[in-house]
Amino acid sequence: MLQPVAINDLRATAADGVVTVSGVVQSWAEKQLVLRVLQGVRGVTTFVTERLTIREGDILNSDEEITTQIRELLDWDIRVNSALVEV
């Protein structure tokens, strides 16, 4: 079993292919990016995300950070031709 790792406001624990993620993100897009990164880890088969919540209130990310997050999500989504979307 791996030891829990804290990154900013997130915490992830892995055991037997199951990753449990908890913490607070600023937006739905940020939550999706966290999950996308975890999906890239070899051996991960299941996610437990009930304790990964989206914070209410103002978003603290800059416009540039939000734009980058949206572009990255579009690049990963096979349903969208990101070359046709201007962010």
PDB file as gemmi writes it, atoms N, CA and C in Angstrom:
CRYST1    1.000    1.000    1.000  90.00  90.00  90.00 P 1                      
ATOM      1  N   MET A   1       0.843  -1.180   0.000  1.00  0.00           N  
ATOM      2  CA  MET A   1       0.000   0.000   0.000  1.00  0.00           C  
ATOM      3  C   MET A   1       0.886   1.241   0.000  1.00  0.00           C  
ATOM      4  N   LEU A   2       0.555   2.202  -0.871  1.00  0.00           N  
ATOM      5  CA  LEU A   2       1.294   3.453  -0.931  1.00  0.00           C  
ATOM      6  C   LEU A   2       0.864   4.377   0.185  1.00  0.00           C  
ATOM      7  N   GLN A   3       1.776   5.206   0.626  1.00  0.00           N  
ATOM      8  CA  GLN A   3       1.445   6.216   1.628  1.00  0.00           C  
ATOM      9  C   GLN A   3       0.651   7.338   0.965  1.00  0.00           C  
ATOM     10  N   PRO A   4      -0.286   7.970   1.678  1.00  0.00           N  
ATOM     11  CA  PRO A   4      -1.032   9.101   1.116  1.00  0.00           C  
ATOM     12  C   PRO A   4      -0.086  10.228   0.725  1.00  0.00           C  
ATOM     13  N   VAL A   5      -0.409  10.891  -0.376  1.00  0.00           N  
ATOM     14  CA  VAL A   5       0.388  12.008  -0.858  1.00  0.00           C  
ATOM     15  C   VAL A   5      -0.505  13.233  -0.928  1.00  0.00           C  
ATOM     16  N   ALA A   6      -0.096  14.316  -0.290  1.00  0.00           N  
ATOM     17  CA  ALA A   6      -0.884  15.552  -0.319  1.00  0.00           C  
ATOM     18  C   ALA A   6      -0.291  16.517  -1.329  1.00  0.00           C  
ATOM     19  N   ILE A   7      -1.112  17.039  -2.222  1.00  0.00           N  
ATOM     20  CA  ILE A   7      -0.692  18.029  -3.205  1.00  0.00           C  
ATOM     21  C   ILE A   7      -1.681  19.174  -3.122  1.00  0.00           C  
ATOM     22  N   ASN A   8      -1.212  20.307  -2.649  1.00  0.00           N  
ATOM     23  CA  ASN A   8      -2.097  21.451  -2.416  1.00  0.00           C  
ATOM     24  C   ASN A   8      -3.278  21.018  -1.562  1.00  0.00           C  
ATOM     25  N   ASP A   9      -4.484  21.087  -2.090  1.00  0.00           N  
ATOM     26  CA  ASP A   9      -5.671  20.721  -1.326  1.00  0.00           C  
ATOM     27  C   ASP A   9      -6.163  19.322  -1.666  1.00  0.00           C  
ATOM     28  N   LEU A  10      -5.315  18.490  -2.273  1.00  0.00           N  
ATOM     29  CA  LEU A  10      -5.735  17.147  -2.679  1.00  0.00           C  
ATOM     30  C   LEU A  10      -4.945  16.089  -1.929  1.00  0.00           C  
ATOM     31  N   ARG A  11      -5.597  14.935  -1.772  1.00  0.00           N  
ATOM     32  CA  ARG A  11      -4.937  13.806  -1.137  1.00  0.00           C  
ATOM     33  C   ARG A  11      -5.356  12.551  -1.905  1.00  0.00           C  
ATOM     34  N   ALA A  12      -4.390  11.712  -2.239  1.00  0.00           N  
ATOM     35  CA  ALA A  12      -4.689  10.474  -2.966  1.00  0.00           C  
ATOM     36  C   ALA A  12      -4.012   9.309  -2.267  1.00  0.00           C  
ATOM     37  N   THR A  13      -4.756   8.206  -2.144  1.00  0.00           N  
ATOM     38  CA  THR A  13      -4.237   6.983  -1.557  1.00  0.00           C  
ATOM     39  C   THR A  13      -4.538   5.854  -2.535  1.00  0.00           C  
ATOM     40  N   ALA A  14      -3.567   4.984  -2.766  1.00  0.00           N  
ATOM     41  CA  ALA A  14      -3.760   3.872  -3.699  1.00  0.00           C  
ATOM     42  C   ALA A  14      -3.493   2.548  -3.003  1.00  0.00           C  
ATOM     43  N   ALA A  15      -4.343   1.563  -3.297  1.00  0.00           N  
ATOM     44  CA  ALA A  15      -4.156   0.210  -2.787  1.00  0.00           C  
ATOM     45  C   ALA A  15      -4.880  -0.757  -3.712  1.00  0.00           C  
ATOM     46  N   ASP A  16      -4.179  -1.756  -4.194  1.00  0.00           N  
ATOM     47  CA  ASP A  16      -4.766  -2.805  -5.030  1.00  0.00           C  
ATOM     48  C   ASP A  16      -5.519  -2.249  -6.236  1.00  0.00           C  
ATOM     49  N   GLY A  17      -4.981  -1.220  -6.882  1.00  0.00           N  
ATOM     50  CA  GLY A  17      -5.589  -0.651  -8.080  1.00  0.00           C  
ATOM     51  C   GLY A  17      -6.699   0.345  -7.822  1.00  0.00           C  
ATOM     52  N   VAL A  18      -7.039   0.570  -6.556  1.00  0.00           N  
ATOM     53  CA  VAL A  18      -8.100   1.514  -6.202  1.00  0.00           C  
ATOM     54  C   VAL A  18      -7.464   2.794  -5.672  1.00  0.00           C  
ATOM     55  N   VAL A  19      -7.794   3.913  -6.292  1.00  0.00           N  
ATOM     56  CA  VAL A  19      -7.287   5.206  -5.847  1.00  0.00           C  
ATOM     57  C   VAL A  19      -8.432   5.982  -5.208  1.00  0.00           C  
ATOM     58  N   THR A  20      -8.214   6.408  -3.978  1.00  0.00           N  
ATOM     59  CA  THR A  20      -9.185   7.227  -3.266  1.00  0.00           C  
ATOM     60  C   THR A  20      -8.649   8.657  -3.261  1.00  0.00           C  
ATOM     61  N   VAL A  21      -9.454   9.571  -3.803  1.00  0.00           N  
ATOM     62  CA  VAL A  21      -9.045  10.969  -3.911  1.00  0.00           C  
ATOM     63  C   VAL A  21      -9.959  11.807  -3.035  1.00  0.00           C  
ATOM     64  N   SER A  22      -9.353  12.695  -2.256  1.00  0.00           N  
ATOM     65  CA  SER A  22     -10.152  13.606  -1.441  1.00  0.00           C  
ATOM     66  C   SER A  22      -9.515  14.986  -1.500  1.00  0.00           C  
ATOM     67  N   GLY A  23     -10.330  15.978  -1.233  1.00  0.00           N  
ATOM     68  CA  GLY A  23      -9.850  17.343  -1.235  1.00  0.00           C  
ATOM     69  C   GLY A  23     -10.816  18.266  -1.926  1.00  0.00           C  
ATOM     70  N   VAL A  24     -10.327  19.452  -2.211  1.00  0.00           N  
ATOM     71  CA  VAL A  24     -11.176  20.497  -2.775  1.00  0.00           C  
ATOM     72  C   VAL A  24     -10.525  21.048  -4.033  1.00  0.00           C  
ATOM     73  N   VAL A  25     -11.310  21.148  -5.104  1.00  0.00           N  
ATOM     74  CA  VAL A  25     -10.874  21.784  -6.345  1.00  0.00           C  
ATOM     75  C   VAL A  25     -11.748  23.010  -6.585  1.00  0.00           C  
ATOM     76  N   GLN A  26     -11.324  23.871  -7.498  1.00  0.00           N  
ATOM     77  CA  GLN A  26     -12.037  25.122  -7.726  1.00  0.00           C  
ATOM     78  C   GLN A  26     -13.155  25.025  -8.754  1.00  0.00           C  
ATOM     79  N   SER A  27     -13.117  23.993  -9.611  1.00  0.00           N  
ATOM     80  CA  SER A  27     -14.105  23.925 -10.682  1.00  0.00           C  
ATOM     81  C   SER A  27     -14.269  22.489 -11.166  1.00  0.00           C  
ATOM     82  N   TRP A  28     -15.341  22.283 -11.956  1.00  0.00           N  
ATOM     83  CA  TRP A  28     -15.558  20.978 -12.569  1.00  0.00           C  
ATOM     84  C   TRP A  28     -14.384  20.626 -13.478  1.00  0.00           C  
ATOM     85  N   ALA A  29     -13.885  21.605 -14.226  1.00  0.00           N  
ATOM     86  CA  ALA A  29     -12.765  21.357 -15.135  1.00  0.00           C  
ATOM     87  C   ALA A  29     -11.522  20.914 -14.365  1.00  0.00           C  
ATOM     88  N   GLU A  30     -11.264  21.529 -13.233  1.00  0.00           N  
ATOM     89  CA  GLU A  30     -10.109  21.143 -12.430  1.00  0.00           C  
ATOM     90  C   GLU A  30     -10.279  19.723 -11.897  1.00  0.00           C  
ATOM     91  N   LYS A  31     -11.490  19.361 -11.508  1.00  0.00           N  
ATOM     92  CA  LYS A  31     -11.757  17.998 -11.053  1.00  0.00           C  
ATOM     93  C   LYS A  31     -11.493  17.003 -12.179  1.00  0.00           C  
ATOM     94  N   GLN A  32     -11.923  17.328 -13.387  1.00  0.00           N  
ATOM     95  CA  GLN A  32     -11.706  16.443 -14.527  1.00  0.00           C  
ATOM     96  C   GLN A  32     -10.217  16.271 -14.825  1.00  0.00           C  
ATOM     97  N   LEU A  33      -9.442  17.345 -14.665  1.00  0.00           N  
ATOM     98  CA  LEU A  33      -7.994  17.248 -14.883  1.00  0.00           C  
ATOM     99  C   LEU A  33      -7.340  16.331 -13.854  1.00  0.00           C  
ATOM    100  N   VAL A  34      -7.768  16.416 -12.612  1.00  0.00           N  
ATOM    101  CA  VAL A  34      -7.245  15.530 -11.573  1.00  0.00           C  
ATOM    102  C   VAL A  34      -7.523  14.080 -11.947  1.00  0.00           C  
ATOM    103  N   LEU A  35      -8.748  13.800 -12.354  1.00  0.00           N  
ATOM    104  CA  LEU A  35      -9.107  12.433 -12.727  1.00  0.00           C  
ATOM    105  C   LEU A  35      -8.356  11.971 -13.967  1.00  0.00           C  
ATOM    106  N   ARG A  36      -8.140  12.860 -14.922  1.00  0.00           N  
ATOM    107  CA  ARG A  36      -7.400  12.516 -16.139  1.00  0.00           C  
ATOM    108  C   ARG A  36      -5.962  12.121 -15.800  1.00  0.00           C  
ATOM    109  N   VAL A  37      -5.341  12.852 -14.905  1.00  0.00           N  
ATOM    110  CA  VAL A  37      -3.972  12.515 -14.489  1.00  0.00           C  
ATOM    111  C   VAL A  37      -3.944  11.154 -13.821  1.00  0.00           C  
ATOM    112  N   LEU A  38      -4.890  10.893 -12.946  1.00  0.00           N  
ATOM    113  CA  LEU A  38      -4.928   9.607 -12.253  1.00  0.00           C  
ATOM    114  C   LEU A  38      -5.196   8.449 -13.206  1.00  0.00           C  
ATOM    115  N   GLN A  39      -5.973   8.681 -14.251  1.00  0.00           N  
ATOM    116  CA  GLN A  39      -6.247   7.628 -15.227  1.00  0.00           C  
ATOM    117  C   GLN A  39      -4.983   7.214 -15.963  1.00  0.00           C  
ATOM    118  N   GLY A  40      -4.008   8.104 -16.012  1.00  0.00           N  
ATOM    119  CA  GLY A  40      -2.761   7.794 -16.692  1.00  0.00           C  
ATOM    120  C   GLY A  40      -1.798   6.955 -15.873  1.00  0.00           C  
ATOM    121  N   VAL A  41      -2.141   6.649 -14.634  1.00  0.00           N  
ATOM    122  CA  VAL A  41      -1.265   5.863 -13.771  1.00  0.00           C  
ATOM    123  C   VAL A  41      -1.514   4.376 -14.024  1.00  0.00           C  
ATOM    124  N   ARG A  42      -0.464   3.673 -14.379  1.00  0.00           N  
ATOM    125  CA  ARG A  42      -0.574   2.244 -14.670  1.00  0.00           C  
ATOM    126  C   ARG A  42      -1.023   1.479 -13.433  1.00  0.00           C  
ATOM    127  N   GLY A  43      -1.941   0.568 -13.618  1.00  0.00           N  
ATOM    128  CA  GLY A  43      -2.416  -0.273 -12.539  1.00  0.00           C  
ATOM    129  C   GLY A  43      -3.666   0.232 -11.848  1.00  0.00           C  
ATOM    130  N   VAL A  44      -4.044   1.478 -12.121  1.00  0.00           N  
ATOM    131  CA  VAL A  44      -5.256   2.026 -11.504  1.00  0.00           C  
ATOM    132  C   VAL A  44      -6.469   1.468 -12.232  1.00  0.00           C  
ATOM    133  N   THR A  45      -7.379   0.857 -11.485  1.00  0.00           N  
ATOM    134  CA  THR A  45      -8.578   0.271 -12.091  1.00  0.00           C  
ATOM    135  C   THR A  45      -9.859   0.960 -11.629  1.00  0.00           C  
ATOM    136  N   THR A  46      -9.827   1.575 -10.452  1.00  0.00           N  
ATOM    137  CA  THR A  46     -11.033   2.155  -9.871  1.00  0.00           C  
ATOM    138  C   THR A  46     -10.702   3.455  -9.151  1.00  0.00           C  
ATOM    139  N   PHE A  47     -11.645   4.406  -9.215  1.00  0.00           N  
ATOM    140  CA  PHE A  47     -11.513   5.669  -8.496  1.00  0.00           C  
ATOM    141  C   PHE A  47     -12.627   5.793  -7.478  1.00  0.00           C  
ATOM    142  N   VAL A  48     -12.287   6.296  -6.313  1.00  0.00           N  
ATOM    143  CA  VAL A  48     -13.279   6.653  -5.298  1.00  0.00           C  
ATOM    144  C   VAL A  48     -13.146   8.166  -5.141  1.00  0.00           C  
ATOM    145  N   THR A  49     -14.172   8.889  -5.587  1.00  0.00           N  
ATOM    146  CA  THR A  49     -14.060  10.354  -5.647  1.00  0.00           C  
ATOM    147  C   THR A  49     -15.145  11.075  -4.851  1.00  0.00           C  
ATOM    148  N   GLU A  50     -15.860  10.359  -4.015  1.00  0.00           N  
ATOM    149  CA  GLU A  50     -16.950  10.996  -3.264  1.00  0.00           C  
ATOM    150  C   GLU A  50     -16.457  12.139  -2.380  1.00  0.00           C  
ATOM    151  N   ARG A  51     -15.186  12.081  -1.976  1.00  0.00           N  
ATOM    152  CA  ARG A  51     -14.651  13.126  -1.099  1.00  0.00           C  
ATOM    153  C   ARG A  51     -13.845  14.178  -1.866  1.00  0.00           C  
ATOM    154  N   LEU A  52     -13.930  14.157  -3.182  1.00  0.00           N  
ATOM    155  CA  LEU A  52     -13.308  15.194  -4.014  1.00  0.00           C  
ATOM    156  C   LEU A  52     -14.405  16.184  -4.376  1.00  0.00           C  
ATOM    157  N   THR A  53     -14.376  17.342  -3.760  1.00  0.00           N  
ATOM    158  CA  THR A  53     -15.475  18.293  -3.913  1.00  0.00           C  
ATOM    159  C   THR A  53     -15.036  19.558  -4.640  1.00  0.00           C  
ATOM    160  N   ILE A  54     -16.027  20.212  -5.208  1.00  0.00           N  
ATOM    161  CA  ILE A  54     -15.792  21.488  -5.890  1.00  0.00           C  
ATOM    162  C   ILE A  54     -16.140  22.605  -4.912  1.00  0.00           C  
ATOM    163  N   ARG A  55     -15.201  23.505  -4.699  1.00  0.00           N  
ATOM    164  CA  ARG A  55     -15.374  24.598  -3.757  1.00  0.00           C  
ATOM    165  C   ARG A  55     -16.376  25.615  -4.280  1.00  0.00           C  
ATOM    166  N   GLU A  56     -17.220  26.087  -3.416  1.00  0.00           N  
ATOM    167  CA  GLU A  56     -18.178  27.138  -3.769  1.00  0.00           C  
ATOM    168  C   GLU A  56     -17.478  28.490  -3.736  1.00  0.00           C  
ATOM    169  N   GLY A  57     -18.010  29.455  -4.446  1.00  0.00           N  
ATOM    170  CA  GLY A  57     -17.488  30.813  -4.369  1.00  0.00           C  
ATOM    171  C   GLY A  57     -16.642  31.180  -5.567  1.00  0.00           C  
ATOM    172  N   ASP A  58     -15.888  32.248  -5.411  1.00  0.00           N  
ATOM    173  CA  ASP A  58     -15.061  32.767  -6.493  1.00  0.00           C  
ATOM    174  C   ASP A  58     -13.952  31.795  -6.859  1.00  0.00           C  
ATOM    175  N   ILE A  59     -13.653  31.733  -8.150  1.00  0.00           N  
ATOM    176  CA  ILE A  59     -12.544  30.925  -8.637  1.00  0.00           C  
ATOM    177  C   ILE A  59     -11.269  31.747  -8.522  1.00  0.00           C  
ATOM    178  N   LEU A  60     -10.233  31.156  -7.942  1.00  0.00           N  
ATOM    179  CA  LEU A  60      -8.995  31.874  -7.701  1.00  0.00           C  
ATOM    180  C   LEU A  60      -8.005  31.775  -8.856  1.00  0.00           C  
ATOM    181  N   ASN A  61      -8.244  30.852  -9.784  1.00  0.00           N  
ATOM    182  CA  ASN A  61      -7.332  30.709 -10.921  1.00  0.00           C  
ATOM    183  C   ASN A  61      -7.405  31.946 -11.811  1.00  0.00           C  
ATOM    184  N   SER A  62      -6.280  32.251 -12.437  1.00  0.00           N  
ATOM    185  CA  SER A  62      -6.265  33.355 -13.389  1.00  0.00           C  
ATOM    186  C   SER A  62      -6.961  32.919 -14.677  1.00  0.00           C  
ATOM    187  N   ASP A  63      -7.299  33.887 -15.520  1.00  0.00           N  
ATOM    188  CA  ASP A  63      -7.909  33.566 -16.814  1.00  0.00           C  
ATOM    189  C   ASP A  63      -7.001  32.650 -17.626  1.00  0.00           C  
ATOM    190  N   GLU A  64      -5.704  32.886 -17.556  1.00  0.00           N  
ATOM    191  CA  GLU A  64      -4.743  32.066 -18.306  1.00  0.00           C  
ATOM    192  C   GLU A  64      -4.758  30.619 -17.813  1.00  0.00           C  
ATOM    193  N   GLU A  65      -4.825  30.411 -16.498  1.00  0.00           N  
ATOM    194  CA  GLU A  65      -4.870  29.054 -15.952  1.00  0.00           C  
ATOM    195  C   GLU A  65      -6.161  28.342 -16.351  1.00  0.00           C  
ATOM    196  N   ILE A  66      -7.271  29.052 -16.313  1.00  0.00           N  
ATOM    197  CA  ILE A  66      -8.543  28.465 -16.702  1.00  0.00           C  
ATOM    198  C   ILE A  66      -8.535  28.104 -18.186  1.00  0.00           C  
ATOM    199  N   THR A  67      -8.002  28.992 -19.009  1.00  0.00           N  
ATOM    200  CA  THR A  67      -7.904  28.727 -20.448  1.00  0.00           C  
ATOM    201  C   THR A  67      -7.075  27.481 -20.710  1.00  0.00           C  
ATOM    202  N   THR A  68      -5.961  27.336 -20.019  1.00  0.00           N  
ATOM    203  CA  THR A  68      -5.102  26.159 -20.177  1.00  0.00           C  
ATOM    204  C   THR A  68      -5.845  24.896 -19.764  1.00  0.00           C  
ATOM    205  N   GLN A  69      -6.580  24.950 -18.658  1.00  0.00           N  
ATOM    206  CA  GLN A  69      -7.339  23.787 -18.213  1.00  0.00           C  
ATOM    207  C   GLN A  69      -8.390  23.385 -19.241  1.00  0.00           C  
ATOM    208  N   ILE A  70      -9.086  24.353 -19.786  1.00  0.00           N  
ATOM    209  CA  ILE A  70     -10.123  24.053 -20.781  1.00  0.00           C  
ATOM    210  C   ILE A  70      -9.500  23.450 -22.033  1.00  0.00           C  
ATOM    211  N   ARG A  71      -8.402  24.018 -22.501  1.00  0.00           N  
ATOM    212  CA  ARG A  71      -7.727  23.468 -23.687  1.00  0.00           C  
ATOM    213  C   ARG A  71      -7.283  22.027 -23.461  1.00  0.00           C  
ATOM    214  N   GLU A  72      -6.737  21.750 -22.279  1.00  0.00           N  
ATOM    215  CA  GLU A  72      -6.293  20.388 -21.976  1.00  0.00           C  
ATOM    216  C   GLU A  72      -7.470  19.417 -21.953  1.00  0.00           C  
ATOM    217  N   LEU A  73      -8.589  19.844 -21.394  1.00  0.00           N  
ATOM    218  CA  LEU A  73      -9.770  18.979 -21.396  1.00  0.00           C  
ATOM    219  C   LEU A  73     -10.268  18.716 -22.810  1.00  0.00           C  
ATOM    220  N   LEU A  74     -10.293  19.739 -23.636  1.00  0.00           N  
ATOM    221  CA  LEU A  74     -10.739  19.565 -25.022  1.00  0.00           C  
ATOM    222  C   LEU A  74      -9.806  18.629 -25.786  1.00  0.00           C  
ATOM    223  N   ASP A  75      -8.507  18.731 -25.542  1.00  0.00           N  
ATOM    224  CA  ASP A  75      -7.545  17.860 -26.213  1.00  0.00           C  
ATOM    225  C   ASP A  75      -7.763  16.395 -25.850  1.00  0.00           C  
ATOM    226  N   TRP A  76      -8.208  16.117 -24.633  1.00  0.00           N  
ATOM    227  CA  TRP A  76      -8.417  14.748 -24.177  1.00  0.00           C  
ATOM    228  C   TRP A  76      -9.763  14.181 -24.597  1.00  0.00           C  
ATOM    229  N   ASP A  77     -10.706  15.014 -24.944  1.00  0.00           N  
ATOM    230  CA  ASP A  77     -12.066  14.556 -25.244  1.00  0.00           C  
ATOM    231  C   ASP A  77     -12.162  14.112 -26.706  1.00  0.00           C  
ATOM    232  N   ILE A  78     -12.366  12.814 -26.938  1.00  0.00           N  
ATOM    233  CA  ILE A  78     -12.416  12.297 -28.303  1.00  0.00           C  
ATOM    234  C   ILE A  78     -13.683  12.713 -29.039  1.00  0.00           C  
ATOM    235  N   ARG A  79     -14.678  13.229 -28.299  1.00  0.00           N  
ATOM    236  CA  ARG A  79     -15.934  13.643 -28.915  1.00  0.00           C  
ATOM    237  C   ARG A  79     -15.849  15.041 -29.518  1.00  0.00           C  
ATOM    238  N   VAL A  80     -14.770  15.762 -29.236  1.00  0.00           N  
ATOM    239  CA  VAL A  80     -14.651  17.144 -29.657  1.00  0.00           C  
ATOM    240  C   VAL A  80     -13.397  17.312 -30.500  1.00  0.00           C  
ATOM    241  N   ASN A  81     -13.545  17.981 -31.643  1.00  0.00           N  
ATOM    242  CA  ASN A  81     -12.376  18.340 -32.444  1.00  0.00           C  
ATOM    243  C   ASN A  81     -11.876  19.682 -31.896  1.00  0.00           C  
ATOM    244  N   SER A  82     -10.885  19.612 -31.011  1.00  0.00           N  
ATOM    245  CA  SER A  82     -10.426  20.818 -30.316  1.00  0.00           C  
ATOM    246  C   SER A  82      -9.835  21.856 -31.260  1.00  0.00           C  
ATOM    247  N   ALA A  83      -9.451  21.454 -32.468  1.00  0.00           N  
ATOM    248  CA  ALA A  83      -8.915  22.406 -33.441  1.00  0.00           C  
ATOM    249  C   ALA A  83     -10.003  23.359 -33.913  1.00  0.00           C  
ATOM    250  N   LEU A  84     -11.265  22.968 -33.736  1.00  0.00           N  
ATOM    251  CA  LEU A  84     -12.382  23.811 -34.187  1.00  0.00           C  
ATOM    252  C   LEU A  84     -12.954  24.679 -33.078  1.00  0.00           C  
ATOM    253  N   VAL A  85     -12.356  24.612 -31.875  1.00  0.00           N  
ATOM    254  CA  VAL A  85     -12.870  25.362 -30.724  1.00  0.00           C  
ATOM    255  C   VAL A  85     -11.872  26.424 -30.336  1.00  0.00           C  
ATOM    256  N   GLU A  86     -12.349  27.657 -30.228  1.00  0.00           N  
ATOM    257  CA  GLU A  86     -11.496  28.745 -29.783  1.00  0.00           C  
ATOM    258  C   GLU A  86     -11.806  29.041 -28.320  1.00  0.00           C  
ATOM    259  N   VAL A  87     -10.772  29.024 -27.494  1.00  0.00           N  
ATOM    260  CA  VAL A  87     -10.943  29.272 -26.061  1.00  0.00           C  
ATOM    261  C   VAL A  87     -10.419  30.658 -25.750  1.00  0.00           C  
TER     262      VAL A  87                                                      
END                                                                             
